[in-house]
Amino acid sequence: MKIADFKLEKWLNPLDPLAKHNLGASCVKALHMDELFELIGEDEDEFYEKELKNMSLHYGHFFGMERLLVALSKLYRDVKPSEILTAHGGTGANNLVITEIVEPGSNVVAFIPNYQQHYSIPESLGAEVRYLWLKEENKYLPDLNELKGLVDENTKLITISNPNNPTGSFIKEEMLREIGKIAGSVGAYVLCDEIYRGLDDDYMASIVDVYDRGIVTSSMSKVFSLAGTRVGWIVAKDKEMYNRLENRRSYDTICCGPFDELIAAIAIENKDKILARSKSIVYTNKKLLDEWLKTQAHLFCPNESFGTTVLISYDYDIATEKLCLDIFEETGLTLCHGDCFEMPKTFRLGYSMGNAEMFKTGLKVLGDYLKKLENYINFNVSIDEINNK
């Protein structure tokens, strides 16, 4: 099968190791092993002697390590360990769910902007993808009347991310229930990528709390700061769907690494400490961003973000990829251009990769570039002419 270029990964992956200032990434600053054990108050040497020294390097756990499944179940109101499967990261989880449910001739309703897997994989499988555009004037929340008009008896799947990637908008419980009702009216599943869930002080409702055909995907990558473990998971309370996903998992995953799942289990067992660290970084930097945006007359961000990124629109007459590439070449600062999310004249800015001083430095570099850009635009000088100055 043919599949579209993955725009976000094609853009970020080459730039990431070269960046001087990274405002493009969306993970909360990664933990090192020593930081993890210091944070949770456990001894690394004892961990090695007790857990690793005699660990078998045979296959891992075919449904997921029980210790990890038990810990993950406590992230939700009423989920059993037997309703969770581990996967190779959030991308592996999304791919597994979509390829199991979607087939040629079915249709998929995809909320957009969104992570590209949610619409490009269905398109590659021969499905009709109907887009529900999240609009700036609605603070990037869905229009439910529009959703009702997009679903029909052929709708197999509705795909969303919550909190949304890239905008950070969050669909709260009441609206989630309504989405479930709309999906239920045609017997569709709802795939909810919840990889950014967990940064609010209050419990953040999950699709599996409100809809029996809701399916969650998530991973250790974003709010838990352990992207390198490549541990993701799927929650499916519908038993028939769980069995289907478990069968497909045997074709493309078999199991995850036992070391990775053990580290993930330890982190999730200590989720309150991990999330407290994440919230400290995210809340501090988000305040800095909010204040900085007040100084930027040409940038607009209408919604509160519950994740680690915001989608910023601008009124410069410059294509988004050209703007972000010039920013990188001139300053070494990475952003994600809006075309990665089918959103022209926008860019995604992440605010969780570093401490406050690093983030303030990045904002200053970006602000200085935009001030220079504005000065040249006022004199009708093109961005290419700026590059030659």
PEFENSUL-V28071 format. One record per residue. RES is the residue in one letter. SS is DSSP state (H for helix, E for strand, L for the rest). OMEGA is omega as a letter, one per 40 degrees, with the letter a starting at -180 (NA if undefined). NEAR is the number of other ideal C-beta (glycine too) atoms within 12 Angstrom. Layout:
res=RES ss=SS omega=OMEGA near=NEAR
res=RES ss=SS omega=OMEGA near=NEAR
//
This chain:
res=M ss=L omega=i near=14
res=K ss=L omega=i near=10
res=I ss=L omega=a near=19
res=A ss=L omega=i near=20
res=D ss=L omega=i near=15
res=F ss=L omega=a near=22
res=K ss=H omega=a near=29
res=L ss=H omega=a near=39
res=E ss=H omega=i near=20
res=K ss=H omega=a near=18
res=W ss=H omega=a near=30
res=L ss=H omega=a near=29
res=N ss=H omega=i near=19
res=P ss=H omega=a near=14
res=L ss=H omega=a near=29
res=D ss=H omega=a near=26
res=P ss=L omega=a near=12
res=L ss=L omega=a near=17
res=A ss=L omega=i near=30
res=K ss=L omega=a near=23
res=H ss=E omega=a near=34
res=N ss=E omega=i near=34
res=L ss=L omega=a near=46
res=G ss=L omega=a near=40
res=A ss=L omega=a near=37
res=S ss=L omega=i near=47
res=C ss=L omega=i near=37
res=V ss=L omega=a near=40
res=K ss=L omega=a near=33
res=A ss=L omega=i near=29
res=L ss=L omega=i near=32
res=H ss=L omega=a near=15
res=M ss=H omega=a near=24
res=D ss=H omega=i near=14
res=E ss=H omega=i near=18
res=L ss=H omega=a near=31
res=F ss=H omega=i near=23
res=E ss=H omega=a near=16
res=L ss=H omega=a near=27
res=I ss=H omega=i near=26
res=G ss=L omega=i near=14
res=E ss=L omega=a near=22
res=D ss=L omega=a near=14
res=E ss=H omega=a near=22
res=D ss=H omega=i near=14
res=E ss=H omega=i near=13
res=F ss=H omega=i near=22
res=Y ss=H omega=a near=17
res=E ss=H omega=a near=12
res=K ss=H omega=a near=15
res=E ss=H omega=a near=24
res=L ss=H omega=a near=19
res=K ss=L omega=a near=11
res=N ss=L omega=i near=10
res=M ss=L omega=i near=20
res=S ss=L omega=i near=14
res=L ss=L omega=i near=10
res=H ss=L omega=i near=11
res=Y ss=L omega=i near=16
res=G ss=L omega=a near=27
res=H ss=L omega=a near=30
res=F ss=L omega=i near=21
res=F ss=L omega=a near=31
res=G ss=L omega=i near=43
res=M ss=L omega=a near=36
res=E ss=H omega=i near=22
res=R ss=H omega=i near=24
res=L ss=H omega=a near=40
res=L ss=H omega=i near=33
res=V ss=H omega=a near=21
res=A ss=H omega=a near=33
res=L ss=H omega=a near=44
res=S ss=H omega=a near=29
res=K ss=L omega=i near=22
res=L ss=L omega=a near=37
res=Y ss=L omega=a near=33
res=R ss=L omega=a near=18
res=D ss=L omega=i near=16
res=V ss=L omega=i near=30
res=K ss=L omega=i near=20
res=P ss=H omega=a near=27
res=S ss=H omega=i near=20
res=E ss=H omega=a near=31
res=I ss=E omega=i near=42
res=L ss=E omega=i near=47
res=T ss=E omega=a near=48
res=A ss=E omega=i near=47
res=H ss=E omega=i near=32
res=G ss=H omega=i near=34
res=G ss=H omega=i near=42
res=T ss=H omega=i near=31
res=G ss=H omega=i near=33
res=A ss=H omega=i near=46
res=N ss=H omega=a near=44
res=N ss=H omega=a near=37
res=L ss=H omega=a near=39
res=V ss=H omega=a near=47
res=I ss=H omega=a near=42
res=T ss=H omega=i near=33
res=E ss=H omega=a near=35
res=I ss=H omega=a near=36
res=V ss=L omega=i near=40
res=E ss=L omega=i near=19
res=P ss=L omega=i near=16
res=G ss=L omega=i near=15
res=S ss=L omega=i near=29
res=N ss=E omega=a near=31
res=V ss=E omega=i near=46
res=V ss=E omega=a near=42
res=A ss=E omega=i near=43
res=F ss=E omega=a near=45
res=I ss=E omega=e near=36
res=P ss=L omega=a near=41
res=N ss=L omega=i near=44
res=Y ss=L omega=a near=48
res=Q ss=L omega=i near=38
res=Q ss=H omega=a near=39
res=H ss=H omega=i near=44
res=Y ss=H omega=a near=41
res=S ss=H omega=i near=33
res=I ss=H omega=i near=35
res=P ss=H omega=i near=42
res=E ss=H omega=a near=27
res=S ss=H omega=i near=24
res=L ss=L omega=i near=28
res=G ss=L omega=i near=19
res=A ss=L omega=i near=30
res=E ss=E omega=i near=25
res=V ss=E omega=i near=33
res=R ss=E omega=a near=29
res=Y ss=E omega=i near=28
res=L ss=E omega=a near=36
res=W ss=E omega=i near=26
res=L ss=L omega=a near=38
res=K ss=L omega=i near=23
res=E ss=H omega=a near=24
res=E ss=H omega=i near=13
res=N ss=H omega=a near=22
res=K ss=L omega=i near=25
res=Y ss=L omega=i near=42
res=L ss=L omega=a near=34
res=P ss=L omega=i near=40
res=D ss=L omega=a near=22
res=L ss=H omega=i near=27
res=N ss=H omega=i near=13
res=E ss=H omega=i near=21
res=L ss=H omega=i near=34
res=K ss=H omega=a near=21
res=G ss=H omega=a near=16
res=L ss=H omega=a near=32
res=V ss=L omega=i near=33
res=D ss=L omega=a near=22
res=E ss=L omega=i near=12
res=N ss=L omega=a near=21
res=T ss=E omega=i near=36
res=K ss=E omega=a near=38
res=L ss=E omega=i near=43
res=I ss=E omega=a near=55
res=T ss=E omega=i near=48
res=I ss=E omega=i near=51
res=S ss=E omega=a near=46
res=N ss=L omega=e near=48
res=P ss=L omega=a near=44
res=N ss=L omega=i near=44
res=N ss=L omega=f near=48
res=P ss=L omega=a near=44
res=T ss=L omega=a near=48
res=G ss=L omega=i near=41
res=S ss=L omega=a near=35
res=F ss=L omega=i near=35
res=I ss=L omega=a near=41
res=K ss=L omega=a near=24
res=E ss=H omega=a near=22
res=E ss=H omega=i near=15
res=M ss=H omega=i near=27
res=L ss=H omega=i near=33
res=R ss=H omega=i near=23
res=E ss=H omega=i near=26
res=I ss=H omega=i near=41
res=G ss=H omega=i near=34
res=K ss=H omega=i near=24
res=I ss=H omega=i near=32
res=A ss=H omega=a near=37
res=G ss=H omega=a near=22
res=S ss=L omega=i near=21
res=V ss=L omega=i near=26
res=G ss=L omega=a near=23
res=A ss=L omega=i near=37
res=Y ss=E omega=i near=43
res=V ss=E omega=i near=53
res=L ss=E omega=a near=51
res=C ss=E omega=i near=49
res=D ss=E omega=a near=47
res=E ss=L omega=a near=45
res=I ss=L omega=i near=44
res=Y ss=L omega=a near=41
res=R ss=L omega=i near=43
res=G ss=L omega=a near=39
res=L ss=L omega=i near=40
res=D ss=L omega=i near=25
res=D ss=L omega=i near=15
res=D ss=L omega=i near=13
res=Y ss=L omega=a near=17
res=M ss=L omega=a near=30
res=A ss=L omega=i near=33
res=S ss=L omega=i near=39
res=I ss=H omega=a near=43
res=V ss=H omega=i near=41
res=D ss=H omega=a near=29
res=V ss=H omega=a near=30
res=Y ss=L omega=a near=35
res=D ss=L omega=i near=26
res=R ss=L omega=i near=35
res=G ss=E omega=i near=41
res=I ss=E omega=i near=47
res=V ss=E omega=i near=49
res=T ss=E omega=i near=48
res=S ss=E omega=i near=46
res=S ss=E omega=i near=42
res=M ss=L omega=a near=45
res=S ss=L omega=a near=40
res=K ss=L omega=a near=43
res=V ss=L omega=i near=41
res=F ss=L omega=i near=48
res=S ss=L omega=a near=42
res=L ss=L omega=a near=39
res=A ss=H omega=a near=31
res=G ss=H omega=i near=23
res=T ss=H omega=a near=37
res=R ss=L omega=i near=26
res=V ss=E omega=i near=47
res=G ss=E omega=i near=43
res=W ss=E omega=i near=53
res=I ss=E omega=i near=52
res=V ss=E omega=i near=45
res=A ss=E omega=i near=40
res=K ss=L omega=i near=31
res=D ss=L omega=a near=27
res=K ss=H omega=i near=15
res=E ss=H omega=i near=17
res=M ss=H omega=i near=32
res=Y ss=H omega=a near=33
res=N ss=H omega=i near=18
res=R ss=H omega=a near=23
res=L ss=H omega=i near=42
res=E ss=H omega=i near=30
res=N ss=H omega=i near=20
res=R ss=H omega=i near=27
res=R ss=H omega=i near=34
res=S ss=H omega=a near=18
res=Y ss=H omega=a near=14
res=D ss=H omega=a near=23
res=T ss=L omega=a near=34
res=I ss=L omega=i near=24
res=C ss=L omega=i near=26
res=C ss=L omega=a near=38
res=G ss=L omega=a near=28
res=P ss=H omega=i near=29
res=F ss=H omega=a near=26
res=D ss=H omega=a near=33
res=E ss=H omega=i near=41
res=L ss=H omega=i near=34
res=I ss=H omega=i near=40
res=A ss=H omega=i near=46
res=A ss=H omega=i near=37
res=I ss=H omega=i near=36
res=A ss=H omega=a near=42
res=I ss=H omega=i near=41
res=E ss=H omega=i near=27
res=N ss=L omega=a near=27
res=K ss=H omega=a near=32
res=D ss=H omega=i near=20
res=K ss=H omega=i near=25
res=I ss=H omega=a near=35
res=L ss=H omega=i near=29
res=A ss=H omega=i near=22
res=R ss=H omega=a near=32
res=S ss=H omega=a near=40
res=K ss=H omega=i near=26
res=S ss=H omega=i near=23
res=I ss=H omega=a near=34
res=V ss=H omega=a near=42
res=Y ss=H omega=i near=26
res=T ss=H omega=a near=25
res=N ss=H omega=i near=37
res=K ss=H omega=i near=34
res=K ss=H omega=i near=20
res=L ss=H omega=i near=30
res=L ss=H omega=a near=35
res=D ss=H omega=i near=23
res=E ss=H omega=i near=18
res=W ss=H omega=a near=29
res=L ss=H omega=i near=27
res=K ss=L omega=a near=15
res=T ss=L omega=a near=19
res=Q ss=L omega=a near=27
res=A ss=L omega=a near=15
res=H ss=L omega=a near=23
res=L ss=E omega=a near=31
res=F ss=E omega=i near=22
res=C ss=L omega=a near=32
res=P ss=L omega=a near=23
res=N ss=L omega=i near=29
res=E ss=L omega=i near=22
res=S ss=L omega=i near=38
res=F ss=L omega=a near=37
res=G ss=L omega=a near=42
res=T ss=L omega=a near=44
res=T ss=E omega=i near=47
res=V ss=E omega=i near=45
res=L ss=E omega=a near=44
res=I ss=E omega=i near=44
res=S ss=E omega=a near=32
res=Y ss=E omega=a near=34
res=D ss=L omega=i near=18
res=Y ss=L omega=i near=32
res=D ss=L omega=a near=16
res=I ss=L omega=i near=30
res=A ss=L omega=a near=19
res=T ss=H omega=a near=31
res=E ss=H omega=i near=27
res=K ss=H omega=i near=25
res=L ss=H omega=a near=38
res=C ss=H omega=i near=41
res=L ss=H omega=i near=27
res=D ss=H omega=i near=33
res=I ss=H omega=a near=40
res=F ss=H omega=a near=32
res=E ss=H omega=a near=21
res=E ss=H omega=a near=24
res=T ss=H omega=a near=29
res=G ss=L omega=a near=24
res=L ss=E omega=i near=38
res=T ss=E omega=i near=37
res=L ss=L omega=i near=47
res=C ss=E omega=a near=46
res=H ss=E omega=a near=37
res=G ss=H omega=i near=34
res=D ss=H omega=i near=28
res=C ss=H omega=a near=39
res=F ss=H omega=a near=42
res=E ss=L omega=a near=29
res=M ss=L omega=i near=34
res=P ss=L omega=i near=23
res=K ss=L omega=i near=27
res=T ss=E omega=i near=38
res=F ss=E omega=i near=46
res=R ss=E omega=i near=41
res=L ss=E omega=i near=47
res=G ss=E omega=a near=44
res=Y ss=L omega=a near=46
res=S ss=L omega=a near=45
res=M ss=L omega=a near=34
res=G ss=L omega=i near=29
res=N ss=L omega=a near=20
res=A ss=H omega=a near=24
res=E ss=H omega=i near=15
res=M ss=H omega=a near=25
res=F ss=H omega=i near=35
res=K ss=H omega=i near=23
res=T ss=H omega=i near=24
res=G ss=H omega=i near=37
res=L ss=H omega=i near=37
res=K ss=H omega=i near=21
res=V ss=H omega=i near=28
res=L ss=H omega=i near=41
res=G ss=H omega=i near=30
res=D ss=H omega=i near=22
res=Y ss=H omega=a near=32
res=L ss=H omega=i near=36
res=K ss=H omega=i near=19
res=K ss=H omega=i near=23
res=L ss=H omega=a near=34
res=E ss=H omega=a near=24
res=N ss=H omega=a near=15
res=Y ss=H omega=i near=23
res=I ss=H omega=i near=23
res=N ss=H omega=i near=12
res=F ss=L omega=i near=13
res=N ss=L omega=i near=11
res=V ss=L omega=a near=18
res=S ss=L omega=i near=18
res=I ss=H omega=i near=29
res=D ss=H omega=i near=14
res=E ss=H omega=i near=14
res=I ss=H omega=a near=27
res=N ss=H omega=a near=19
res=N ss=L omega=a near=11
res=K ss=L omega=NA near=15
//
